[in-house]
Amino acid sequence: MSSGNLSSSSAPDFNELGRRALGTLALADSRGYNLTLENLSALLLGGPAEPAVLRESILRHEALEFAGQFAGLRGRLRTDKCARRTKANGKWLPVAMSIARRFAADYARICPHVRCVMLAGSAASGGFCDDDDIDLNIVVADGTKYTSYMTAVLLSLKYSLRHRKLLKGRYFPGLPKVICINVVWEEGQVRPFARKDEQVAFELLNSHVIFNNDFHSAMLAGNAWVADFFPQIYSRNGQNGPPEIPDGPARHPGPSPILESISKRMLFTLHGIVWTLRGKRPDLRERMVQVESVKRPYGIFDEPCRGADGRA
């Protein structure tokens, strides 16, 4: 896919820009939000475009529409929700960033297998509210996926207790889910990714490194295919910077198959309990299935013997 950056000496191709805008807005829609013209321009499939020309291409496209400052698929605009989130983001994003950095620092100190931590979700896409959790994408050493995830879950309880009066999101009564581990990739899964599609590329574009920028840079360099979708990702790399955490050979012991097996069993048991509880809310269960399908085959609970609903 060409970058499509527009120069003053060439006439804009509104049809081509419209197709790219449609693809980008569809990716955002699958995650539950619309984009401002400014954000759409920055995140556009094929590379950024001039906002004024991009706006004209959207107005000409029958499957797209504007409402206020937001663009989206026709009939799929969430103007009130997105406006509320955009307004709240200015206040709550610094809070989320501070918490995410402290969590990443703590996690890197107690988990010797972590290779990279990235901010994801609404805190990375510009729509964080005080009723959100903070989504993180993590890369860990091969053979330590479940051990590392269990460590992150246990550590997240500390942050739920510490910030239970600050953030409104609830996981259990009185206990907010402050930290959400969106996905855990093992090192071998990201060098390179087996999936090479626009969904994975968009996730990487919207993930901002907060621990181990060197690893993140090497990961992107080893996945040059991402530039076919979003060449702008390389100019955005490292804008948040990593915490100052010592790194060295002593922090990378080999995996423990026994501990990994125990962690896996415990996590699948917890997942079954959560699935049962969410069965009382069809909307939550439907969202859970949709999210896990997008992550496949990288989801924590992806197993060959498990069905599309996440159950054995």
SVG drawing of the C-alpha trace seen along z (x, -y; Angstrom):
<svg xmlns="http://www.w3.org/2000/svg" viewBox="-28 -23 52 53">
<polyline fill="none" stroke="black" stroke-width="0.4" points="0.0,0.0 1.5,-3.3 2.0,-6.1 -0.3,-8.4 1.2,-11.6 0.0,-14.5 2.2,-17.1 1.2,-20.5 2.2,-19.6 -0.2,-16.6 -4.0,-16.5 -5.4,-14.6 -6.9,-11.1 -10.1,-11.3 -11.1,-7.8 -7.9,-6.3 -7.9,-8.4 -11.5,-7.5 -10.6,-3.8 -7.8,-4.3 -10.0,-6.3 -12.7,-3.6 -10.2,-0.9 -8.8,-3.0 -12.2,-3.9 -13.3,-0.3 -10.3,0.7 -11.2,-2.0 -14.9,-0.9 -13.9,2.7 -12.4,1.3 -15.5,-0.7 -14.5,-4.3 -14.5,-6.9 -11.6,-9.2 -11.2,-13.0 -9.9,-14.2 -6.5,-15.0 -6.2,-11.5 -7.4,-9.9 -4.8,-11.8 -2.1,-10.5 -3.3,-6.9 -4.3,-6.6 -3.6,-3.4 -0.8,-4.0 0.6,-7.0 -0.6,-10.4 -2.5,-12.8 -3.4,-16.5 -6.5,-16.8 -8.3,-19.2 -8.0,-16.9 -8.8,-13.9 -12.0,-15.6 -13.1,-16.1 -12.5,-12.5 -14.7,-11.4 -17.5,-13.7 -17.4,-12.2 -17.5,-8.6 -20.9,-7.1 -19.9,-4.7 -18.4,-7.4 -19.7,-10.5 -18.8,-13.3 -20.6,-14.5 -19.0,-17.3 -15.3,-16.7 -15.6,-12.9 -15.5,-10.7 -16.8,-7.2 -18.6,-4.5 -22.0,-5.7 -24.6,-4.8 -21.8,-3.9 -20.9,-7.3 -20.6,-7.5 -20.4,-11.3 -21.5,-11.8 -19.4,-9.0 -16.3,-10.0 -16.6,-13.6 -16.9,-12.8 -13.8,-10.6 -11.8,-13.1 -12.6,-15.8 -11.8,-13.5 -8.6,-12.3 -6.8,-15.6 -7.4,-15.3 -7.0,-11.5 -4.3,-10.6 -1.5,-11.9 -2.9,-9.9 -3.0,-6.7 0.5,-7.3 1.9,-7.8 0.2,-4.6 1.3,-2.6 4.9,-3.7 5.0,-2.7 3.4,0.6 5.9,1.3 8.8,0.4 7.5,2.7 6.7,5.5 10.1,5.4 11.8,5.6 9.9,8.7 9.4,10.5 12.8,11.5 11.1,12.7 9.6,9.3 11.1,8.0 8.9,5.0 5.8,3.2 3.6,1.1 0.7,-1.2 -2.4,-0.2 -6.2,-0.7 -7.9,-4.0 -4.9,-5.5 -2.9,-5.1 -5.7,-6.1 -6.6,-9.4 -9.9,-8.5 -9.1,-7.6 -11.7,-8.2 -11.7,-7.6 -14.0,-4.6 -11.5,-2.8 -8.7,-0.4 -5.2,-0.8 -4.4,1.6 -0.9,3.0 0.7,5.2 3.6,7.2 6.4,9.2 8.0,12.0 10.6,14.7 9.7,17.9 8.1,20.5 7.1,18.0 3.7,16.7 1.5,17.9 4.0,17.4 4.5,13.8 0.8,13.2 0.0,14.6 2.7,12.3 1.1,9.3 -2.3,10.2 -1.1,10.5 0.8,7.3 -2.3,5.5 -4.2,6.2 -1.8,3.9 -2.7,1.1 -6.4,1.9 -6.2,1.5 -4.0,-1.6 -6.3,-3.4 -9.7,-2.1 -10.9,-5.6 -9.4,-7.3 -10.7,-5.3 -14.4,-4.2 -14.1,-1.1 -15.2,2.0 -14.1,5.6 -15.4,6.9 -17.5,4.8 -15.3,2.1 -12.3,3.1 -11.5,1.3 -9.7,3.1 -7.0,0.5 -4.5,2.6 -5.7,4.8 -3.1,7.1 -4.4,6.9 -2.1,9.4 1.1,11.3 3.3,12.2 6.3,14.5 9.5,13.3 9.4,15.9 5.9,14.8 6.9,11.2 10.1,12.0 8.4,11.9 4.6,12.0 2.9,15.0 -0.1,12.7 0.7,10.0 -2.5,8.1 -4.0,4.7 -5.4,5.6 -2.0,6.5 -0.4,3.6 -3.0,1.2 -2.5,2.6 1.2,2.0 0.7,-1.5 -1.5,-2.2 0.9,-0.7 3.4,-3.1 6.4,-1.6 7.0,-2.4 9.6,0.2 12.6,1.3 12.6,-0.9 15.6,1.0 13.6,4.2 10.6,2.4 12.8,0.9 14.3,4.2 10.8,5.8 9.6,3.2 12.7,3.6 12.0,7.3 8.5,6.7 9.1,4.5 5.7,5.7 4.0,3.2 5.2,0.4 3.0,1.8 0.0,0.7 1.4,-2.1 4.8,-3.5 4.3,-6.3 4.9,-3.8 8.6,-4.2 8.5,-8.0 6.2,-7.4 8.5,-4.7 9.8,-5.5 7.9,-8.8 7.1,-7.8 10.5,-6.4 11.3,-3.6 11.7,-3.8 15.2,-3.6 15.4,0.0 18.6,2.0 18.8,4.8 21.4,7.5 22.0,11.3 21.2,11.9 17.6,10.8 16.9,13.5 16.8,16.9 15.4,19.8 11.7,20.7 10.3,23.1 8.0,25.7 6.5,26.7 5.7,23.1 4.4,22.4 2.1,25.4 0.8,24.4 0.2,20.8 -1.6,22.0 -4.0,24.2 -4.7,21.4 -5.4,18.8 -7.7,21.1 -9.6,21.7 -10.0,18.0 -11.0,17.4 -13.7,20.0 -15.0,18.2 -15.0,14.8 -16.7,16.4 -19.5,17.8 -20.0,14.4 -20.2,12.6 -22.7,15.1 -25.2,13.0 -24.4,10.1 -24.8,11.1 -23.3,7.8 -20.1,8.5 -19.9,12.1 -20.3,11.0 -17.6,8.3 -15.3,10.9 -15.7,13.3 -15.2,10.5 -12.0,9.3 -10.5,12.8 -11.3,13.5 -9.3,10.4 -6.3,11.5 -6.2,15.0 -3.7,16.8 -2.0,14.6 -4.7,14.6 -3.8,15.9 -6.6,18.5 -6.2,19.6 -6.0,23.4 -6.6,25.7 -9.2,27.7 -11.2,24.6 -14.2,23.3 -14.9,19.8 -16.6,19.0 -13.4,19.6 -14.6,22.7 -13.3,26.2"/>
</svg>
